[in-house]
């Protein structure tokens, strides 16, 4: 046996203590980079003592190997530079695999977390810690400002000081209707289908269900399905209905091949984008469900055409208008703030015009009700507008060359003289954009037009170079939901799980680690639960109007991006901003400007700035939402 002096042993003991400290660090976090560095340093410190008795070194290394077996370290060879310790020490080092050999590699990775490697173990620890804190409100949520339900949200920079002319649609822009209007449209269209088109008498028993439809859906005239699509044209997993029943994911795949709608399938889809479509969506679904229950064959395109014709008849026949004017308080919401907004514009020297598809008598009755009791205007609401154009036939107004006709209010008829200028206190019918611009000389970005219909109201002005403002009444209620603590917690959970899923797949691809199906299953389960919870807070059938369940923008949001420079819930929200305000796009916008970037941290204590920097530098968050402060 080799012998060594006491002085040599005294020099060796601190190195052994260093090695022990490094190994104890492994017990806390086996895959820690700091621990590996400490272990390497400890081993390197032994190199000068290779001349020491081999038995003593052998005992030390056996201790290392025994502990490594307990910790199930990944198989590795201890190298110091180009020096192999096996050769240096003169004996063979028996290393261990990352997992005991109990079953195949696939079995080890798929069924449990017992043999998680370093990267996966970190994700599991972070996930478990987050779950423990899911039940409490993260303190970071208190620092995230809530969104303003009455705010103006910007897709394209807008300088209000450069806007000289303000134009307004009437229905659902200047005039805001109660929920009773959708029931009225539904009932009138249903009666037309039964009475005129001879639909089954049982259809007359249908009732409008306000909890079912949302704006921005598509109807497949070939297959009869109502679809909610995301920004990329994919069907939302829980956003396909045949009649009033949800279509399973397996059935969606059977019908469409994939969830993505291809070019060949787009032709059969029709968008239901305006707020009048609520009753249309509900009526289509109810009729399809009736034919399904009655086991009757039907062509889905015929149902759409019939319902569409019935809805148009309700508008064009005057039946809807007469019912509203018979009982304005039941259907119209009196709103003096919108008149205050227009009055402010006039006082600032702005030009104001109205451009609507509705007939003048209907508009006049509604505006008198809205302006009743407002200052001195009352019956003289037309004094607020420089130009009033009714029955404009949008969207063809923007592309046709129809001439303007002067409407005689007293005699209820059109004049036969040509129109070459717009006179105050006069009403005009028909017309076209080309002639409108020639008469007024109002061009380009000095004009902004407000409307609720993305296609009929805003697409034409957008292409003509006008600025556009979308009026989306649902925005206010959806932001109110977003501001609730329950939603903010679920959203933060969802973002955290998305981040962990990103780490999971990054770990597999970058570090060549084995997947862990148990961890992946748990992450996906928690994400699904978050999606369902958030969905129920909006519409019970289709979820949020602006977002899909997966956090992507909806197809409806896509068209808002396309045709609306700004959007808000009501025109009078502009009163909250200075008339000369510069409205800017958020610098960090990723999805709709009114969506909040919630914190995805669920921790019991605040982290230091250095900790936050280290965490943010290790992995990027998978999903980022934009924020506009109130």
C-alpha angles and dihedrals in degrees: 000000000000118000133209133196125256090245091056091050091050089054091049097050096072088053091052089050089051090051091049091052091051092050092049087055089057090058089061098044116000096193099042113136090215091055093050089051091050091049091050091050091050093050092046089054088064094060096087088055098056086114090063121101110296093221093062092049091044091056091050093050092046087057089053092049094047092052091046090056090052091050092044092228118193113264109272142156116231105234129174107198104308093333117112109211092209090064094038094052094040098234138085117262114219108214129190135227123249089255133026112260098256106138133334125317091254092052091050093051101041109047111044148001094242094106102035115157124224102280094041091047091055091051092048092050092048091047093049091049091050092050091053089056097042089090093060130060111256111236089225090070090067089063095053109090118231120241122253111245088206096045128123112240120205131219095164127023112265129191108201090193087067094052113096101165130050121196127189139195114217112219113070090352109065091005117054117196132208123240088261089078094068091053090050093051090046093051095045092049091046091052090051092052093050098038103038106021095037098235115172113292090236089070089071088071093063118117128203113255111204092189094065112060134057131183120265101041126140128223118213105217091192099051102021095236128140109222137195109204130194129227092279097049097259123139113249108244092238096028103088121096130180104196106323095327126094116242115231122238090248091054091048089055090048092050100041105020090231134013090256116094109227128211092260091056097046092075092068094051125093122193121230099202111147126078092248087067092077092084091040093054092048094048093049091050093047094050093047089050091051092055091047093051092045090049091232124153114240142169110238092211091057091055091052094048092048094048091045091051090048092052092048091048090054090056100038098042092059092237092120094045094049092050092051094048091049090061111016096167090058095055109018128067113219108230122178093173094074089054089049089054093052091046090053090051091052091049089053090055096254123148116237130196138173122221115182140155092218121099118258098246091057093046091046093053092048096046092049090054093046094047096042109131093007107133116287095324104085104126094009096069089136088072087074092063131065091201131019118193120181131183089023094161096225131219091030087052088077096052107026129083099224114150123237120255124203112234118221104219096193096049096033094228141105122262121234099221120102120253117232098154139022115245124203118259091019129119124217133199133208115347131138140250094253093058092040091059092045092054100041100032087217107146143174126329095000088077125070122186126202120208143145100219112078094203106032097037108028113023094069096047090045091056090045091058098255120137113248136211120193117212108211112173094189089064093078096054093043093052089049088057091047090054094056117105092233093058095043091053093050091046092051089049090050092051092047092052091046088054092050091049088053090052091047095056092039090054091052095047100039103035099031093233123161115260120248110216093190092058092044091049092051093049093049091047093053091046091052091051091052091050092051093047093050092044093055091055090066124031114349092219108036105012123218123005096224103036138048120226090260093059095257122130114264123240087254089059089051091060091047087057091048102048109017122075088188134003136198140158098255136008092239089066085084086074087074090064130062113260089239096048122141108223112204134191111248109259093226098044114149102156134001111343093233093061117099128230099230121198112257094200118113105183133141095226138032116266124225121251090252091053092050091049092050092048095047090048095054098057135006119232113255097218126035126183125200125240134208112187118229 
